[in-house]
Amino acid sequence: MAEEITYEQLDASASRAPDGEVDLRRISGIPMELSVEIGRTQMTVGETLALRAGSIVTLDRFAGEPVDLLVNGTPIATGEVVIVDDKFGLRVSKILEEGEIEQEDASQKAAQATASDPTAPAGETSPGSAEG
């Protein structure tokens, strides 16, 4: 038999700290995937199959341009890549506001839709280059 699950109603006032801020301690242990995206490109299957060690893939960002910090695939901040103890790191320069997050998310979805649409006009895509 299936075990019955009992849900506890969360009192909205109980989730606020004395200073009025939302208290997130109850969910602070939930793991999330953070990733840093330095750029994107589109390639044909043939270009992808032609990639070899030493090939160069050109991305849609300029050197020195801020990169995106994503949480579970959603951009939440931008920053610059740094080196920390021989590892890459990210120095956060801007936390995106809610409207900016929605705008970034919409533009990413549009870019993905364009990438999967073979009828999209050629001028709207950024094809990668494979050199070897």
N, CA, C and O of each residue as an XYZ file, in Angstrom:
528
protein
N       0.834     -1.184      0.000
C       0.000      0.000      0.000
C       0.882      1.252      0.000
O       1.978      1.269      0.560
N       0.366      2.289     -0.645
C       1.086      3.560     -0.691
C       0.975      4.271      0.645
O      -0.076      4.262      1.287
N       2.065      4.881      1.048
C       2.084      5.621      2.306
C       1.398      6.962      2.101
O       1.642      7.650      1.110
N       0.549      7.323      3.034
C      -0.164      8.595      2.934
C       0.769      9.736      3.335
O       1.476      9.661      4.340
N       0.752     10.789      2.528
C       1.594     11.954      2.796
C       0.738     13.050      3.401
O      -0.335     13.376      2.893
N       1.227     13.607      4.486
C       0.522     14.703      5.139
C       1.289     15.987      4.874
O       2.493     16.061      5.120
N       0.595     16.992      4.374
C       1.214     18.286      4.080
C       0.883     19.273      5.178
O      -0.234     19.313      5.694
N       1.875     20.065      5.520
C       1.695     21.085      6.541
C       1.487     22.429      5.856
O       2.266     22.805      4.980
N       0.458     23.148      6.243
C       0.198     24.469      5.677
C       1.242     25.441      6.204
O       1.447     25.550      7.413
N       1.898     26.141      5.294
C       2.926     27.103      5.676
C       2.274     28.454      5.916
O       1.628     29.009      5.027
N       2.441     28.964      7.090
C       1.912     30.272      7.444
C       2.841     31.333      6.862
O       4.021     31.380      7.209
N       2.320     32.184      5.979
C       3.139     33.190      5.299
C       3.848     34.111      6.291
O       4.985     34.517      6.046
N       3.204     34.444      7.391
C       3.842     35.338      8.358
C       4.994     34.645      9.072
O       5.934     35.306      9.513
N       4.935     33.310      9.193
C       6.003     32.568      9.868
C       7.263     32.491      9.010
O       8.352     32.242      9.526
N       7.117     32.706      7.693
C       8.284     32.609      6.816
C       9.016     33.939      6.688
O       9.952     34.048      5.896
N       8.618     34.933      7.434
C       9.274     36.237      7.391
C      10.101     36.445      8.660
O       9.671     36.115      9.766
N      11.276     36.992      8.472
C      12.150     37.323      9.602
C      11.595     38.581     10.279
O      10.744     39.266      9.712
N      12.074     38.882     11.483
C      11.570     40.064     12.192
C      11.727     41.362     11.403
O      10.934     42.287     11.580
N      12.741     41.446     10.530
C      12.933     42.680      9.763
C      12.065     42.724      8.505
O      12.185     43.656      7.708
N      11.189     41.725      8.314
C      10.286     41.720      7.164
C      10.803     40.949      5.962
O      10.063     40.729      5.003
N      12.080     40.528      6.004
C      12.665     39.752      4.904
C      12.117     38.333      4.921
O      11.745     37.822      5.977
N      12.066     37.699      3.766
C      11.628     36.319      3.683
C      12.708     35.417      4.276
O      13.888     35.555      3.952
N      12.299     34.501      5.140
C      13.214     33.579      5.791
C      13.327     32.315      4.925
O      12.373     31.547      4.807
N      14.499     32.115      4.326
C      14.700     30.986      3.414
C      15.460     29.829      4.053
O      15.930     28.938      3.346
N      15.588     29.830      5.385
C      16.349     28.773      6.047
C      15.782     27.383      5.774
O      16.540     26.416      5.706
N      14.471     27.267      5.618
C      13.845     25.960      5.396
C      14.280     25.336      4.075
O      14.267     24.112      3.942
N      14.661     26.145      3.109
C      15.027     25.595      1.800
C      16.512     25.777      1.479
O      16.948     25.497      0.362
N      17.281     26.243      2.455
C      18.677     26.567      2.183
C      19.530     25.354      1.837
O      20.608     25.520      1.266
N      19.092     24.144      2.159
C      19.879     22.948      1.861
C      19.552     22.307      0.528
O      20.138     21.277      0.192
N      18.635     22.877     -0.246
C      18.256     22.290     -1.533
C      19.375     22.539     -2.541
O      19.768     23.685     -2.758
N      19.892     21.470     -3.160
C      20.976     21.661     -4.129
C      20.467     22.252     -5.442
O      19.357     21.950     -5.881
N      21.286     23.093     -6.061
C      20.968     23.695     -7.350
C      22.209     23.599     -8.221
O      23.333     23.577     -7.721
N      21.991     23.541     -9.524
C      23.118     23.496    -10.458
C      23.436     24.910    -10.921
O      22.589     25.593    -11.497
N      24.667     25.341    -10.662
C      25.139     26.629    -11.147
C      26.094     26.384    -12.302
O      26.940     25.492    -12.236
N      25.961     27.170    -13.351
C      26.873     27.069    -14.484
C      27.162     28.467    -15.001
O      26.392     29.402    -14.784
N      28.283     28.587    -15.687
C      28.684     29.856    -16.278
C      28.708     29.658    -17.783
O      29.355     28.740    -18.288
N      28.003     30.520    -18.495
C      27.935     30.421    -19.946
C      28.740     31.551    -20.563
O      28.446     32.726    -20.344
N      29.759     31.190    -21.336
C      30.599     32.210    -21.963
C      30.116     32.572    -23.359
O      30.558     33.576    -23.916
N      29.226     31.785    -23.934
C      28.696     32.108    -25.250
C      28.025     30.913    -25.892
O      28.043     29.802    -25.361
N      27.430     31.170    -27.052
C      26.731     30.138    -27.809
C      27.049     30.297    -29.283
O      27.551     31.332    -29.721
N      26.753     29.269    -30.025
C      26.871     29.329    -31.477
C      25.977     28.264    -32.077
O      25.423     27.429    -31.363
N      25.840     28.297    -33.377
C      25.105     27.273    -34.096
C      26.027     26.659    -35.121
O      26.813     27.358    -35.761
N      25.932     25.359    -35.276
C      26.739     24.653    -36.261
C      25.864     23.616    -36.941
O      24.884     23.144    -36.366
N      26.221     23.266    -38.157
C      25.524     22.189    -38.837
C      26.064     20.863    -38.307
O      27.092     20.826    -37.632
N      25.373     19.797    -38.615
C      25.840     18.478    -38.215
C      27.217     18.223    -38.840
O      28.110     17.684    -38.186
N      27.379     18.612    -40.097
C      28.665     18.416    -40.772
C      29.792     19.167    -40.103
O      30.883     18.623    -39.931
N      29.545     20.421    -39.719
C      30.579     21.207    -39.026
C      30.936     20.572    -37.682
O      32.101     20.543    -37.286
N      29.920     20.066    -36.993
C      30.156     19.428    -35.698
C      30.966     18.146    -35.859
O      31.876     17.880    -35.074
N      30.633     17.351    -36.878
C      31.370     16.116    -37.118
C      32.807     16.381    -37.553
O      33.676     15.528    -37.372
N      33.064     17.556    -38.127
C      34.406     17.908    -38.591
C      35.308     18.404    -37.465
O      36.504     18.596    -37.686
N      34.769     18.618    -36.263
C      35.579     19.096    -35.141
C      36.656     18.080    -34.781
O      36.390     16.879    -34.718
N      37.845     18.556    -34.549
C      38.985     17.741    -34.147
C      39.728     18.481    -33.046
O      39.442     19.650    -32.784
N      40.659     17.830    -32.411
C      41.508     18.497    -31.422
C      42.195     19.659    -32.126
O      42.792     19.473    -33.186
N      42.117     20.839    -31.556
C      42.712     22.031    -32.161
C      41.717     22.862    -32.942
O      42.030     23.985    -33.339
N      40.497     22.323    -33.177
C      39.469     23.102    -33.868
C      39.074     24.295    -33.012
O      39.143     24.238    -31.784
N      38.665     25.365    -33.658
C      38.223     26.557    -32.951
C      36.744     26.770    -33.242
O      36.329     26.785    -34.400
N      35.955     26.935    -32.193
C      34.529     27.219    -32.323
C      34.325     28.657    -31.894
O      34.601     29.012    -30.748
N      33.841     29.493    -32.810
C      33.615     30.906    -32.524
C      32.267     31.074    -31.822
O      31.247     30.561    -32.282
N      32.278     31.799    -30.704
C      31.062     32.018    -29.925
C      30.488     33.398    -30.216
O      31.121     34.215    -30.884
N      29.288     33.650    -29.710
C      28.583     34.898    -29.990
C      28.931     36.039    -29.038
O      28.248     37.063    -29.048
N      29.958     35.899    -28.226
C      30.369     36.951    -27.285
C      31.748     37.462    -27.655
O      32.560     36.748    -28.243
N      31.994     38.716    -27.295
C      33.305     39.310    -27.500
C      34.172     39.067    -26.274
O      33.657     38.952    -25.162
N      35.470     38.989    -26.466
C      36.401     38.837    -25.352
C      36.232     40.030    -24.410
O      36.142     41.173    -24.859
N      36.191     39.764    -23.128
C      36.038     40.825    -22.140
C      34.592     41.155    -21.814
O      34.328     41.879    -20.854
N      33.654     40.640    -22.591
C      32.232     40.882    -22.339
C      31.795     40.043    -21.131
O      32.296     38.933    -20.952
N      30.874     40.547    -20.300
C      30.431     39.772    -19.139
C      29.837     38.426    -19.560
O      29.234     38.310    -20.627
N      30.015     37.416    -18.710
C      29.441     36.101    -18.944
C      28.242     35.919    -18.015
O      28.081     36.667    -17.050
N      27.407     34.928    -18.305
C      26.185     34.707    -17.536
C      26.375     33.636    -16.473
O      27.017     32.616    -16.722
N      25.818     33.866    -15.289
C      25.722     32.859    -14.240
C      24.300     32.333    -14.282
O      23.343     33.096    -14.147
N      24.161     31.023    -14.469
C      22.849     30.402    -14.568
C      22.613     29.483    -13.377
O      23.522     28.780    -12.935
N      21.389     29.495    -12.863
C      20.977     28.562    -11.820
C      19.882     27.705    -12.424
O      18.827     28.204    -12.814
N      20.147     26.402    -12.496
C      19.220     25.467    -13.134
C      18.815     25.951    -14.519
O      17.660     25.805    -14.918
N      19.765     26.530    -15.253
C      19.532     26.955    -16.626
C      18.972     28.352    -16.790
O      18.811     28.813    -17.920
N      18.669     29.043    -15.702
C      18.106     30.387    -15.763
C      19.165     31.409    -15.378
O      19.752     31.304    -14.301
N      19.424     32.404    -16.240
C      20.423     33.422    -15.900
C      19.964     34.274    -14.715
O      18.842     34.780    -14.698
N      20.851     34.425    -13.723
C      20.502     35.241    -12.552
C      21.503     36.361    -12.302
O      21.232     37.282    -11.531
N      22.674     36.282    -12.962
C      23.704     37.292    -12.731
C      24.681     37.289    -13.900
O      24.695     36.373    -14.722
N      25.499     38.345    -13.951
C      26.588     38.402    -14.921
C      27.874     38.703    -14.163
O      27.843     39.198    -13.036
N      28.992     38.401    -14.790
C      30.253     38.658    -14.130
C      31.423     38.425    -15.057
O      31.257     38.256    -16.265
N      32.614     38.419    -14.474
C      33.827     38.215    -15.259
C      34.542     36.963    -14.767
O      34.554     36.665    -13.573
N      35.136     36.238    -15.708
C      35.869     35.024    -15.381
C      37.188     35.411    -14.726
O      37.891     36.302    -15.203
N      37.521     34.729    -13.620
C      38.764     34.963    -12.896
C      39.427     33.609    -12.628
O      38.799     32.560    -12.775
N      40.691     33.644    -12.237
C      41.414     32.435    -11.860
C      41.605     32.459    -10.345
O      42.109     33.436     -9.792
N      41.195     31.366     -9.672
C      41.327     31.249     -8.228
C      42.012     29.917     -7.937
O      41.433     28.857     -8.176
N      43.245     29.964     -7.420
C      43.992     28.738     -7.102
C      44.003     27.760     -8.268
O      43.666     26.588     -8.096
N      44.386     28.225     -9.449
C      44.476     27.409    -10.657
C      43.137     26.857    -11.135
O      43.113     25.906    -11.917
N      42.033     27.428    -10.686
C      40.707     27.031    -11.143
C      39.986     28.267    -11.657
O      40.255     29.384    -11.216
N      39.070     28.058    -12.588
C      38.250     29.166    -13.055
C      37.233     29.531    -11.987
O      36.748     28.673    -11.250
N      36.918     30.816    -11.915
C      35.900     31.308    -11.003
C      35.128     32.412    -11.696
O      35.429     32.762    -12.838
N      34.146     32.957    -11.023
C      33.352     34.049    -11.569
C      33.239     35.146    -10.525
O      32.796     34.903     -9.402
N      33.641     36.348    -10.898
C      33.438     37.514    -10.039
C      32.120     38.131    -10.475
O      32.023     38.679    -11.573
N      31.103     38.045     -9.624
C      29.767     38.546     -9.957
C      29.799     40.060     -9.989
O      30.214     40.702     -9.024
N      29.358     40.632    -11.105
C      29.349     42.086    -11.228
C      27.933     42.660    -11.185
O      27.747     43.833    -10.860
N      26.935     41.836    -11.511
C      25.563     42.334    -11.513
C      24.599     41.190    -11.260
O      24.671     40.150    -11.915
N      23.688     41.386    -10.298
C      22.595     40.453    -10.061
C      21.422     40.947    -10.903
O      21.024     42.107    -10.794
N      20.873     40.082    -11.733
C      19.774     40.484    -12.608
C      18.494     40.645    -11.806
O      18.209     39.858    -10.904
N      17.732     41.665    -12.139
C      16.427     41.891    -11.519
C      15.423     40.944    -12.166
O      15.710     40.358    -13.210
N      14.254     40.788    -11.559
C      13.262     39.828    -12.048
C      12.901     40.060    -13.515
O      12.812     39.094    -14.273
N      12.693     41.290    -13.933
C      12.355     41.583    -15.323
C      13.493     41.241    -16.272
O      13.260     40.762    -17.382
N      14.724     41.487    -15.836
C      15.892     41.159    -16.658
C      16.051     39.648    -16.798
O      16.443     39.160    -17.859
N      15.748     38.905    -15.733
C      15.838     37.449    -15.777
C      14.837     36.906    -16.792
O      15.178     36.050    -17.607
N      13.598     37.406    -16.743
C      12.580     36.956    -17.687
C      12.972     37.307    -19.115
O      12.749     36.511    -20.028
N      13.559     38.496    -19.327
C      13.986     38.928    -20.660
C      15.123     38.037    -21.165
O      15.107     37.614    -22.321
N      16.120     37.746    -20.301
C      17.236     36.866    -20.672
C      16.722     35.476    -21.003
O      17.152     34.868    -21.984
N      15.795     34.966    -20.181
C      15.249     33.633    -20.388
C      14.499     33.561    -21.724
O      14.620     32.581    -22.459
N      13.728     34.606    -22.027
C      12.979     34.647    -23.289
C      13.920     34.711    -24.477
O      13.672     34.062    -25.494
N      15.006     35.488    -24.370
C      15.944     35.587    -25.490
C      16.690     34.272    -25.686
O      17.004     33.912    -26.820
N      16.984     33.539    -24.594
C      17.621     32.231    -24.725
C      16.680     31.245    -25.412
O      17.108     30.473    -26.270
N      15.401     31.268    -25.038
C      14.430     30.363    -25.659
C      14.259     30.696    -27.132
O      14.114     29.795    -27.959
N      14.273     31.977    -27.467
C      14.163     32.383    -28.873
C      15.378     31.915    -29.659
O      15.248     31.471    -30.800
N      16.556     32.012    -29.055
C      17.782     31.558    -29.728
C      17.746     30.051    -29.939
O      18.176     29.561    -30.984
N      17.235     29.309    -28.952
C      17.129     27.866    -29.094
C      16.113     27.498    -30.163
O      16.328     26.551    -30.919
N      15.001     28.241    -30.238
C      13.990     27.970    -31.257
C      14.537     28.257    -32.645
O      14.264     27.511    -33.585
N      15.305     29.330    -32.785
C      15.922     29.669    -34.070
C      16.912     28.590    -34.470
O      17.009     28.229    -35.643
N      17.651     28.073    -33.489
C      18.641     27.035    -33.778
C      17.983     25.761    -34.276
O      18.549     25.053    -35.109
N      16.786     25.461    -33.769
C      16.118     24.230    -34.177
C      15.193     24.422    -35.369
O      14.587     23.451    -35.822
N      15.059     25.657    -35.903
C      14.177     25.945    -37.026
C      14.992     26.079    -38.309
O      15.660     27.094    -38.508
N      14.949     25.067    -39.189
C      15.747     25.132    -40.413
C      15.252     26.168    -41.410
O      15.950     26.461    -42.381
N      14.058     26.734    -41.194
C      13.517     27.739    -42.109
C      13.859     29.149    -41.692
O      13.465     30.101    -42.366
N      14.591     29.313    -40.583
C      14.941     30.650    -40.102
C      15.858     31.325    -41.117
O      16.734     30.675    -41.688
N      15.663     32.633    -41.348
C      16.530     33.356    -42.283
C      17.990     33.264    -41.871
O      18.307     33.298    -40.682
N      18.871     33.149    -42.843
C      20.296     32.944    -42.567
C      20.907     34.079    -41.777
O      21.836     33.838    -41.006
N      20.437     35.299    -41.928
C      21.014     36.443    -41.241
C      20.755     36.471    -39.760
O      21.392     37.244    -39.044
N      19.820     35.634    -39.259
C      19.462     35.672    -37.858
C      20.256     34.686    -37.019
O      20.070     34.641    -35.803
N      21.132     33.899    -37.622
C      21.892     32.929    -36.857
C      23.353     33.299    -36.820
O      23.815     34.098    -37.635
N      24.081     32.732    -35.891
C      25.528     32.967    -35.763
C      26.235     31.635    -35.932
O      26.518     30.970    -34.936
N      26.531     31.222    -37.156
C      27.162     29.918    -37.316
C      28.567     29.885    -36.748
O      29.294     30.877    -36.795
N      28.942     28.732    -36.208
C      30.279     28.554    -35.654
C      31.253     28.227    -36.775
O      30.850     27.940    -37.902
N      32.510     28.273    -36.458
C      33.511     27.900    -37.441
C      34.355     26.777    -36.867
O      34.731     26.808    -35.695
N      34.644     25.813    -37.675
C      35.497     24.705    -37.238
C      36.760     24.753    -38.073
O      36.733     24.531    -39.283
N      37.866     25.045    -37.408
C      39.145     25.093    -38.100
C      39.998     23.956    -37.573
O      39.892     23.589    -36.403
N      40.817     23.413    -38.401
C      41.631     22.348    -37.861
C      42.774     22.134    -38.681
O      43.592     21.263    -38.384
